[in-house]
Amino acid sequence: METSLLLYLKPELVRPLEEAGLVSEKKNKIKAFSEGWVWAERKWSQVTEDTGIGNPKFATKEKGERYFKAITEKMATLFVDLAEVDVDKMYE
């Protein structure tokens, strides 16, 4: 997702996809994290060899454009809703 987004917005920042790493990651030793019911930010330099997780080789500019337009519309709607809501009457 991130690579596709960058290919759309700032392609000069993306190295050639054939240079991408092995996309492997070290798993957390604490069971709760692997079960997915708890979350914590990961220290990328300890999790991966090249600080990347996922396979960027499937990234495209077109996917990035679709994602950017979708998330921009959702965020804009959120901001309008926040600006218009009466904070004393937020619940129905």
BASEFI-611357 format. One line per 10 residues: number of its first residue (from 1); for each residue x, y, z of C-alpha. Coordinates in steps of 0.02 Angstrom, whole numbers, plus 32768, in hexadecimal, padded with zeros to 4 digits. Each point is the difference from the previous one (the first is absolute). Layout:
N
NUM	X/Y/Z | ...
***
This chain:
92
1	8000/8000/8000 | 8086/807D/8034 | 806C/7FDC/7F68 | 7F6D/8014/7F8A | 7FD4/80A4/8053 | 80B1/8040/7FEA | 8005/7FC6/7F4C | 7F69/8070/7FE3 | 8035/8097/8068 | 80BF/8002/7FFE
11	8043/7F78/7F8C | 80B0/8048/8008 | 8009/7FC5/80B6 | 7FE2/7F49/7FD2 | 8094/7F93/7FD6 | 7FE9/7F82/7F73 | 7F8A/7F77/803D | 8077/7F77/7FC7 | 8075/803D/808B | 7F7D/7FDD/8087
21	8033/7F94/8093 | 7FC7/7F53/8031 | 7F62/8043/8057 | 8019/7F93/8098 | 7FE2/8038/80B2 | 802D/7FC2/80AC | 7F68/7FD6/806A | 7FE4/8044/80AE | 8026/7F82/808A | 7F69/8038/8066
31	7F67/7F97/7FD4 | 7F80/808D/8011 | 8050/805E/7F70 | 7FFB/7F6B/7F8A | 7F4A/7FE0/802E | 7FD7/80AF/7FC4 | 7F9D/803F/8096 | 8089/8075/803A | 806D/8075/7F9B | 80A0/8062/8018
41	806E/8061/7F8B | 8091/7F98/7FC0 | 80B6/8033/7FFB | 801D/7FE2/7F47 | 80BC/7FEA/800F | 7FE0/7F69/8070 | 7F6E/7FB7/7F9E | 8048/7FF9/7F4F | 80A5/7FFE/7FA5 | 7FD1/8094/7F91
51	7F76/8051/806A | 7F7A/7FC6/7F86 | 7F71/7F87/801B | 7F90/7FC5/7F74 | 8025/7FE9/7F49 | 8013/80A6/7FA5 | 801B/7FA9/7F59 | 7F44/8003/7FE2 | 7FF6/80BD/801A | 7FC4/806E/7F71
61	7FE1/80B8/7FE4 | 7F4B/7FD7/7FD4 | 7FE2/7FA8/80A6 | 804C/8096/8059 | 7F8E/8078/7FA4 | 7F64/7F9B/802E | 8036/7FF6/80B6 | 802B/80B9/8008 | 7F59/8035/7FB8 | 7F9E/7F8A/8072
71	8058/8032/80A1 | 7FFD/80B9/7FD4 | 7F44/7FF9/7FE8 | 7FE7/7FA2/80A5 | 806F/8078/8060 | 7FAA/8098/7FB4 | 7F57/7FBA/8035 | 8042/7FE3/80B0 | 8041/80B2/800C | 7F5B/804A/7FC2
81	7F9E/7F92/807B | 8072/8037/808F | 7FED/80B7/7FD1 | 7F42/7FF5/7FF6 | 7FD7/7F95/8097 | 7FB5/8048/809D | 8076/7FB7/8083 | 7F74/8003/8080 | 7F93/7F93/7F8F | 8079/7F84/7FB2
91	7F9D/7F63/802B | 7F58/7FC3/7FC1
***
